[in-house]
Amino acid sequence: MSFKPQNTEAFKTIFENNWQKIKGFEGCSSVDLLQDVNNPEIFFTYSLWQSEEHLNNYRNSELFNTVWGATKILFNAKPEAWSVKSVLV
């Protein structure tokens, strides 16, 4: 996610205020916020979910809608998201 420079602190506050709720959502094993070391306006969230169904339940939740609604107005570029799997086990 790429934010307007003046919005990075607002985003970090939104995430900090909701991190425990997201982490505690049914099926969420972990969630982290990462920041690009060379471009402080770029962030990544990295979350592990027990299943795609759990992730979709979160995406359809009131919690997601609240967090996303407050976050999306802060972007300076279209956000991207990926679902990935471990290749080396």
Residue pairs with C-beta under 8 A, 6 or more apart in sequence:
1 11
1 42
1 43
1 44
1 45
1 71
1 75
1 79
1 80
2 41
2 42
2 75
2 76
2 77
2 79
3 11
3 41
3 42
3 43
3 74
3 75
3 76
4 41
4 74
4 75
4 76
5 40
5 41
7 74
7 76
8 40
8 41
8 43
10 74
11 43
11 71
11 74
12 33
14 67
14 70
14 71
15 33
15 45
15 67
18 63
18 66
18 67
19 31
19 33
21 63
22 28
22 31
22 47
22 58
22 63
22 67
23 30
23 31
25 54
25 57
25 58
25 61
25 63
26 54
26 57
27 49
27 50
27 51
27 53
27 54
27 55
27 57
27 58
28 47
28 48
28 49
28 50
28 54
28 58
29 47
29 48
29 49
29 50
30 47
30 48
31 45
31 46
31 47
31 48
32 45
32 46
32 47
33 43
33 44
33 45
34 43
34 44
34 45
34 46
35 42
35 43
35 44
36 42
36 43
36 44
41 76
47 55
49 55
49 58
52 83
55 83
58 64
72 79
